[in-house]
Amino acid sequence: MYTEITAAGSDILSIAIDLQGPEFPRPFHDKARAEFTTVVDAGTIVTRTFGVRAIPNGALIDENGILRYSLYGGFDIRNPATKKLVSGFLLNGEVTF
């Protein structure tokens, strides 16, 4: 799916919230063979800013920086409904359920 996302002119940014630094989440990223970039928020800025506690989370942000959809806790791109939602957003910029 990552190829489809980048072909549509979009990208994925993964943010690992981990106080232990970048070495702790790296094995998970590598094991998943993730093609997208993962950054580490060791200072918990994301947690404090958005109140994010549960993982995994997902957010769809348009080209103007507007948050169009978010799910904090339980976001799974392997879920057919989630995959359809993300694909629709990438194809036409709309979030439909």
Secondary structure, DSSP 8 states (H G I E B T S, - for coil): -HHHHHHTT---EEEE--TT-TTTTHHHHHHTT--SEEEE-TT-HHHHHH---SSSEEEEE-TTS-EEEEEES---TTSHHHHHHHHHHHHHS----
